[in-house]
Amino acid sequence: MAGFRGGSAGPVDVRVVPHPAVTLVLEFGNGPLVVDVATGRQQRGNLVAGFLHGAVRVRGENIECVQVRLSPVAARAVLGASPSELDRTLVALDDLWGQDAARIGQQLGDATSWQDRFALAEALLARRAETGPSVDPQVAFVWDRILVSRGQARVEDLAAEVGWSRKRLWSRFRSQIGLPPKRAARLVRFDHAAHRLAAGEGAARVAADSGYVDQSHLHRDVLAFTAMTPATVVGQPWLAVDGIAWAEHGVGETG
């Protein structure tokens, strides 16, 4: 998780770069934070976002929030809903958590430090994780292998490793993680490649090392996930703050 506060330079308006996690936003500022997606759907305030991609923007003024990147392996228990219900969608946190959502927002606003806010959020997430449904061990194993391989593991090989048919793996993984395994691998591969591009590495080298057929293949994937070209993606604040905001309990100051 990370803490974000809008700066004094004016309204925040940034493009979202997808990543392989379910995003949980706990807002407590004067906001509201607003998320817009290409379909025209909009969500304000506390929210949960599935694996969004395409033209997605976050905007607002006087934003203060704790943002959690929740592993899809844990999301089912923490949210009380399957991530498959969140695929490419935005959901108001109140719809999932009821009074818990309003309560945590009030507590975060009353807290006097970011460390206290992180502790409050962690306690709530841990409590919900203890009582929620877990994913199959085989599904968790396959997700871990996809992450470790940076999205280059073959689905057929993963199905064989857990002793399932490809069809069964597809069904169980999709229902519990929120994405089919092949698309999950594609998202993880993109995430790794996007961060290398943002770090200044050449597109041809990144494409070759990341398992893309060629540079054009990488270009198409970046465009599909972000509605931006690789040259545009590398300058996005969403990627630029990752090394600070997500190092551990970093605080990203936007604006």
HELIX and SHEET records of a PDB file:
HELIX    1   1 PRO A   72  LEU A   79  1                                   8    
HELIX    2   2 PRO A   83  LEU A   86  5                                   4    
HELIX    3   3 LEU A   93  TRP A   97  1                                   5    
HELIX    4   4 GLN A   99  ASP A  110  1                                  12    
HELIX    5   5 TRP A  114  THR A  131  1                                  18    
HELIX    6   6 PRO A  137  VAL A  148  1                                  12    
HELIX    7   7 VAL A  155  VAL A  162  1                                   8    
HELIX    8   8 ARG A  166  ILE A  177  1                                  12    
HELIX    9   9 PRO A  181  ALA A  198  1                                  18    
HELIX   10  10 ALA A  203  ASP A  209  1                                   7    
HELIX   11  11 GLN A  215  THR A  226  1                                  12    
HELIX   12  12 PRO A  230  VAL A  233  1                                   4    
HELIX   13  13 PRO A  237  ALA A  240  1                                   4    
HELIX   14  14 ASP A  242  ALA A  245  1                                   4    
SHEET    1   A 6 LEU A  90  ALA A  92  0                                        
SHEET    2   A 6 LEU A  47  ALA A  49 -1                                        
SHEET    3   A 6 VAL A  22  GLU A  27 -1                                        
SHEET    4   A 6 GLU A  64  LEU A  70 -1                                        
SHEET    5   A 6 ALA A   2  GLY A   6 -1                                        
SHEET    6   A 6 VAL A 251  THR A 254  1                                        
SHEET    1   B 4 VAL A  12  ARG A  15  0                                        
SHEET    2   B 4 ARG A  57  GLY A  60 -1                                        
SHEET    3   B 4 VAL A  34  ASP A  36 -1                                        
SHEET    4   B 4 GLN A  42  ARG A  44 -1                                        
END                                                                             
